């Protein structure tokens, strides 16, 4: 395993015995009884490394900042990498148990905040929903939390998937594609090469791709969902690498990309080349009906700790699930204090605009971290 190049002040270590995992974490700041802890949860296709630009400002403000490679990712081991392997261990409740076990292993009874970006957002939300005694405040990024699903949600999702296939041209939802046996190999062994694929994928979902002009969809019908960009609602016969390839930025644009220079993108390329994508893709497969039904037992519950939502102004992730953004404000989070749509940022908001995001997080944490962290 090669050495992971990190900004000075961010440390890498392995924490064993985390709900069956040996977990790799990045951390900054000094742990201790008087130091409030903040846990940062990444999404797909990301790593703990995705938080590198906000960790040091939080640490400088007096926080112990911890970002794990979550189950299925990076240098965390102990998870099943086979498509036909142990899928149940990637359920939301297990992912919450992973975070709880990590907090305990670090010596904390509670933490000042849990933050989640992309698919890390629902994990963070369920952490706060199910264990508000441990996770004293919540920061959601890019993916709104509308609350637990209602019992009919799985059936509705299946019907929409069928309707997408009947459009002309036929379409498919990216989450359905990510649930197929072929998706991992499609991305890992794509024609343009893994590094070029990741470059195009990160580019097309960022503010650098000027076609990103998100708006709120009116319903969850197939016709309305077809208004989403092709990286969310794909042509039925295309892979994800084939979908994003036409938007590959020029060499000049890559050289000018200050928020993700090529040497930083190479960290993602290196790690996913080693692990593949299947660990992260298992999370999408756990949106199948039986797993949705499991979460539906929490239907009607709201997150009742202080919360904020932050996303890029050019991030379609805010609206890709029709109604979720509005439901987050009325049902998902009972103490939602603010919604921030950050200018000049797309989906990768904490990487594209780290200064603005750090300021938002610090302002929120200053209100709620006074006595929110305790050690065992």
C-alpha positions as CSV (number, residue, x, y, z in Angstrom):
1,X,0.0,0.0,0.0
2,X,1.5,3.3,-1.0
3,X,1.8,6.3,1.3
4,X,-1.2,8.6,1.3
5,X,-0.1,12.2,0.7
6,X,-1.9,14.4,3.1
7,X,-1.8,18.1,4.0
8,X,0.4,18.9,6.9
9,X,-1.6,18.6,10.1
10,X,-3.8,15.8,9.0
11,X,-2.9,12.4,10.4
12,X,-3.8,8.9,9.1
13,X,-4.3,5.9,11.3
14,X,-5.9,2.5,11.6
15,X,-8.5,1.8,14.3
16,X,-9.3,-1.9,14.8
17,X,-12.4,-3.5,16.2
18,X,-15.0,-1.2,14.6
19,X,-18.2,-3.4,14.1
20,X,-16.2,-6.1,12.4
21,X,-14.0,-3.6,10.5
22,X,-10.5,-2.4,10.7
23,X,-11.2,1.3,10.0
24,X,-8.9,3.8,8.4
25,X,-9.4,7.4,9.6
26,X,-8.0,10.8,8.9
27,X,-7.9,13.1,11.9
28,X,-6.8,16.6,12.8
29,X,-6.8,18.5,16.1
30,X,-5.9,17.2,19.5
31,X,-8.3,14.6,21.1
32,X,-9.1,15.0,24.8
33,X,-11.7,15.4,27.4
34,X,-12.0,19.1,26.7
35,X,-12.0,18.8,22.9
36,X,-15.3,18.6,21.1
37,X,-15.3,15.9,18.4
38,X,-16.7,16.3,14.9
39,X,-17.2,13.2,12.7
40,X,-17.3,13.7,8.9
41,X,-18.8,11.0,6.6
42,X,-18.1,10.9,2.9
43,X,-20.2,9.8,-0.1
44,X,-19.7,8.1,-3.5
45,X,-17.2,7.9,-5.1
46,X,-15.3,9.5,-2.3
47,X,-13.0,8.8,0.6
48,X,-12.1,10.3,4.0
49,X,-9.7,12.3,1.8
50,X,-12.7,14.3,0.5
51,X,-12.8,16.3,3.7
52,X,-9.1,17.3,3.6
53,X,-9.9,21.0,2.9
54,X,-12.2,21.6,5.8
55,X,-10.5,19.5,8.5
56,X,-7.7,21.9,9.3
57,X,-9.9,25.0,9.8
58,X,-12.2,23.0,12.1
59,X,-9.1,21.7,14.0
60,X,-7.7,25.2,14.3
61,X,-11.0,26.3,15.9
62,X,-10.4,23.7,18.7
63,X,-12.2,20.6,17.4
64,X,-11.0,17.0,17.1
65,X,-12.0,16.2,13.5
66,X,-12.3,12.6,12.4
67,X,-13.1,11.4,8.9
68,X,-13.3,7.6,8.3
69,X,-13.1,5.7,5.1
70,X,-16.5,4.2,5.5
71,X,-17.5,0.5,5.0
72,X,-16.6,-0.5,1.4
73,X,-14.1,2.3,0.8
74,X,-10.4,3.0,0.8
75,X,-8.1,1.6,3.5
76,X,-10.9,0.4,5.7
77,X,-10.9,-3.4,5.6
78,X,-13.1,-6.2,6.8
79,X,-16.0,-5.7,4.4
80,X,-17.0,-8.1,1.7
81,X,-16.0,-6.9,-1.8
82,X,-18.0,-9.5,-3.8
83,X,-21.2,-8.6,-5.6
84,X,-22.8,-11.7,-4.2
85,X,-21.2,-11.3,-0.8
86,X,-22.6,-10.0,2.5
87,X,-24.9,-7.3,1.3
88,X,-26.8,-7.0,4.6
89,X,-23.7,-5.5,6.3
90,X,-24.1,-2.4,4.0
91,X,-27.6,-1.6,5.3
92,X,-28.1,1.9,6.8
93,X,-28.4,0.5,10.4
94,X,-25.1,-1.3,10.0
95,X,-23.5,1.9,8.7
96,X,-24.8,3.8,11.7
97,X,-23.4,1.0,14.0
98,X,-20.0,1.6,12.3
99,X,-20.0,5.2,13.2
100,X,-21.2,4.5,16.8
101,X,-18.4,1.9,17.2
102,X,-15.8,4.4,15.9
103,X,-17.0,7.1,18.3
104,X,-16.8,4.7,21.2
105,X,-13.3,3.4,20.1
106,X,-12.1,7.0,20.1
107,X,-13.2,7.3,23.7
108,X,-16.2,9.6,23.3
109,X,-19.7,9.1,24.8
110,X,-21.0,11.9,22.5
111,X,-19.7,14.1,19.7
112,X,-20.5,17.8,18.9
113,X,-21.7,17.0,15.4
114,X,-21.9,14.4,12.7
115,X,-21.6,15.7,9.1
116,X,-22.4,13.7,5.9
117,X,-21.9,14.5,2.3
118,X,-23.8,12.8,-0.6
119,X,-24.5,9.2,0.6
120,X,-22.9,10.1,3.8
121,X,-25.8,12.5,4.4
122,X,-28.5,9.9,5.1
123,X,-26.0,7.9,7.2
124,X,-25.4,11.0,9.3
125,X,-29.1,11.7,9.5
126,X,-29.9,8.3,10.8
127,X,-27.1,8.6,13.3
128,X,-28.8,11.7,14.7
129,X,-32.3,10.3,14.3
130,X,-31.6,7.0,16.2
131,X,-29.0,8.2,18.7
132,X,-29.5,11.9,19.5
133,X,-27.7,11.3,22.8
134,X,-24.5,10.5,20.9
135,X,-24.7,12.8,17.9
136,X,-25.7,16.2,19.3
137,X,-26.0,18.1,16.1
138,X,-26.2,17.3,12.4
139,X,-24.8,18.8,9.2
140,X,-26.3,17.5,6.0
141,X,-24.5,18.2,2.7
142,X,-25.8,17.8,-0.9
143,X,-28.4,15.2,-0.1
144,X,-31.5,16.4,1.8
145,X,-33.0,14.1,4.4
146,X,-36.8,14.0,4.0
147,X,-37.3,11.6,7.0
148,X,-37.6,7.8,7.0
149,X,-39.5,6.3,4.0
150,X,-43.2,5.5,4.2
151,X,-44.1,1.8,3.8
152,X,-45.2,2.3,0.1
153,X,-41.9,3.9,-1.0
154,X,-40.3,0.7,-2.4
155,X,-43.3,-0.1,-4.6
156,X,-43.4,3.4,-6.0
157,X,-39.7,3.4,-6.8
158,X,-40.1,0.1,-8.8
159,X,-43.0,1.5,-10.8
160,X,-41.0,4.6,-11.8
161,X,-38.1,2.5,-12.9
162,X,-40.3,0.6,-15.3
163,X,-41.7,3.8,-16.6
164,X,-38.3,5.2,-17.3
165,X,-37.6,2.2,-19.6
166,X,-40.7,3.1,-21.6
167,X,-39.5,6.6,-22.5
168,X,-38.1,7.4,-25.9
169,X,-35.2,7.0,-25.8
170,X,-35.4,4.5,-23.0
171,X,-33.8,5.6,-19.7
172,X,-32.7,4.2,-16.4
173,X,-32.0,5.7,-13.0
174,X,-28.4,5.8,-12.0
175,X,-29.2,4.0,-8.7
176,X,-30.6,1.1,-10.7
177,X,-27.5,1.0,-12.8
178,X,-25.3,1.1,-9.7
179,X,-27.1,-1.9,-8.4
180,X,-26.2,-4.1,-11.4
181,X,-23.4,-6.7,-11.4
182,X,-21.8,-4.9,-14.3
183,X,-21.4,-1.4,-12.9
184,X,-18.2,-2.1,-10.9
185,X,-16.4,-3.5,-13.9
186,X,-17.8,-0.9,-16.3
187,X,-16.1,1.8,-14.2
188,X,-13.0,0.1,-13.1
189,X,-12.1,-1.1,-16.6
190,X,-13.6,1.6,-18.8
191,X,-12.2,2.4,-22.2
192,X,-10.9,5.9,-21.3
193,X,-9.1,4.6,-18.2
194,X,-10.0,5.0,-14.6
195,X,-8.3,8.4,-14.0
196,X,-10.1,9.9,-17.1
197,X,-13.4,8.5,-16.0
198,X,-13.1,10.0,-12.5
199,X,-12.0,13.3,-13.9
200,X,-15.1,13.5,-16.2
201,X,-17.4,12.3,-13.4
202,X,-16.1,14.9,-10.9
203,X,-16.2,17.6,-13.6
204,X,-19.7,17.0,-14.8
205,X,-21.2,17.2,-11.3
206,X,-19.3,20.3,-10.4
207,X,-20.0,24.0,-11.0
208,X,-17.3,23.8,-13.7
209,X,-19.8,22.1,-16.0
210,X,-21.9,25.1,-16.9
211,X,-24.9,23.0,-18.0
212,X,-25.7,22.4,-14.3
213,X,-28.6,24.7,-13.7
214,X,-30.7,22.8,-11.1
215,X,-34.4,23.4,-10.3
216,X,-37.0,21.7,-8.3
217,X,-38.9,18.9,-10.0
218,X,-42.7,18.8,-9.7
219,X,-43.2,15.1,-9.2
220,X,-41.5,11.7,-9.2
221,X,-42.9,10.6,-12.6
222,X,-40.6,9.2,-15.2
223,X,-41.2,12.2,-17.5
224,X,-40.4,14.7,-14.8
225,X,-37.3,12.7,-13.7
226,X,-36.1,12.7,-17.3
227,X,-35.3,16.4,-16.9
228,X,-32.4,15.4,-14.6
229,X,-28.9,15.4,-16.2
230,X,-27.8,12.2,-17.8
231,X,-25.5,11.3,-14.9
232,X,-28.7,10.8,-12.8
233,X,-31.1,9.5,-15.4
234,X,-29.0,7.7,-18.0
235,X,-29.7,6.4,-21.5
236,X,-30.7,2.8,-20.9
237,X,-27.9,1.2,-23.0
238,X,-25.0,3.4,-21.7
239,X,-22.6,2.8,-18.8
240,X,-21.6,5.6,-16.5
241,X,-18.2,6.1,-18.1
242,X,-19.9,6.3,-21.5
243,X,-22.4,8.8,-20.1
244,X,-19.8,11.2,-18.7
245,X,-17.2,10.8,-21.4
246,X,-18.6,13.5,-23.7
247,X,-18.1,16.1,-20.9
248,X,-14.4,15.2,-20.3
249,X,-12.7,18.6,-19.7
250,X,-9.9,19.7,-21.9
251,X,-6.3,19.5,-20.8
252,X,-6.3,23.2,-20.3
253,X,-9.4,23.0,-18.1
254,X,-7.8,20.2,-16.1
255,X,-4.7,22.2,-15.5
256,X,-6.8,25.2,-14.4
257,X,-8.9,23.1,-11.9
258,X,-7.7,24.5,-8.6
259,X,-10.2,22.7,-6.5
260,X,-9.2,19.2,-7.7
261,X,-5.7,19.3,-9.3
262,X,-4.6,16.1,-11.0
263,X,-2.3,15.0,-8.2
264,X,-5.3,15.1,-5.8
265,X,-7.6,13.3,-8.2
266,X,-4.8,10.7,-8.4
267,X,-5.5,9.8,-4.7
268,X,-9.0,8.6,-5.7
269,X,-7.7,6.8,-8.8
270,X,-5.1,5.0,-6.7
271,X,-7.5,3.9,-4.1
272,X,-10.4,2.8,-6.4
273,X,-7.9,1.0,-8.6
274,X,-6.9,-1.0,-5.6
275,X,-10.4,-1.6,-4.1
276,X,-12.8,-1.3,-7.0
277,X,-16.2,0.4,-6.6
278,X,-18.3,-2.6,-5.4
279,X,-18.1,-1.7,-1.7
280,X,-19.7,1.7,-2.4
281,X,-22.1,0.3,-4.9
282,X,-23.5,-2.1,-2.2
283,X,-24.9,1.0,-0.5
284,X,-27.1,1.6,-3.5
285,X,-28.2,-2.0,-3.6
286,X,-29.4,-1.6,0.0
287,X,-32.2,0.6,-1.4
288,X,-34.0,-2.5,-2.5
289,X,-37.6,-3.0,-1.2
290,X,-36.7,-5.1,1.8
291,X,-34.2,-2.6,3.1
292,X,-36.6,0.3,2.4
293,X,-39.2,-1.6,4.4
294,X,-36.8,-2.0,7.3
295,X,-36.3,1.8,7.5
296,X,-40.0,2.4,7.1
297,X,-40.5,1.3,10.7
298,X,-39.1,4.7,11.7
299,X,-41.6,6.5,9.4
300,X,-42.9,9.6,11.0
301,X,-39.8,10.2,13.1
302,X,-37.9,13.5,12.7
303,X,-34.3,14.4,13.5
304,X,-34.6,16.4,16.8
305,X,-31.1,17.8,17.2
306,X,-30.0,21.1,15.7
307,X,-29.2,20.8,12.0
308,X,-28.2,22.7,8.9
309,X,-28.1,21.8,5.2
310,X,-25.4,23.0,2.8
311,X,-24.9,22.3,-0.9
312,X,-23.5,23.9,-4.0
313,X,-25.9,26.3,-5.7
314,X,-25.2,24.3,-8.9
315,X,-25.7,20.9,-7.3
316,X,-28.6,18.8,-8.8
317,X,-28.3,16.6,-5.8
318,X,-30.5,19.0,-3.9
319,X,-33.4,18.3,-6.2
320,X,-32.7,14.8,-7.7
321,X,-35.3,13.2,-5.3
322,X,-38.5,15.2,-5.9
323,X,-40.0,16.5,-2.7
324,X,-37.0,15.6,-0.5
325,X,-35.7,19.2,-0.1
326,X,-39.1,20.5,1.0
327,X,-39.8,17.5,3.2
328,X,-36.5,18.0,5.0
329,X,-37.6,21.4,6.1
330,X,-41.1,20.3,7.2
331,X,-40.7,16.7,8.4
332,X,-37.1,15.4,8.2
333,X,-35.4,17.8,10.6
334,X,-37.4,19.3,13.4
335,X,-34.7,21.8,14.3
336,X,-33.4,22.7,10.9
337,X,-31.7,26.1,11.5
338,X,-30.5,27.1,8.0
339,X,-30.2,26.1,4.4
340,X,-27.1,27.3,2.6
341,X,-26.7,27.0,-1.2
342,X,-23.1,28.0,-1.8
343,X,-22.3,30.0,-4.9
344,X,-19.8,28.7,-7.4
345,X,-20.1,25.1,-6.2
346,X,-21.7,22.0,-7.6
347,X,-22.0,18.6,-5.9
348,X,-18.5,18.5,-4.4
349,X,-19.2,21.6,-2.3
350,X,-16.6,21.0,0.5
351,X,-13.9,20.5,-2.1
352,X,-15.0,23.2,-4.5
353,X,-15.6,25.9,-1.9
354,X,-13.8,24.8,1.3
355,X,-13.4,28.3,2.7
356,X,-17.2,29.1,2.5
357,X,-18.1,25.6,3.8
358,X,-15.6,25.9,6.7
359,X,-17.1,29.2,7.7
360,X,-20.7,27.8,7.6
361,X,-19.7,24.8,9.7
362,X,-17.8,26.9,12.3
363,X,-20.6,29.3,12.7
364,X,-23.0,26.4,13.3
365,X,-20.7,24.5,15.6
366,X,-19.9,27.6,17.7
367,X,-23.6,27.6,18.7
368,X,-23.8,24.0,19.7
369,X,-20.5,22.6,20.7
370,X,-20.1,24.2,24.2
371,X,-20.9,21.0,26.1
372,X,-21.7,18.7,23.3
373,X,-18.6,16.4,23.4
374,X,-17.7,14.1,26.3
375,X,-15.2,11.3,26.7
376,X,-15.5,8.0,28.3
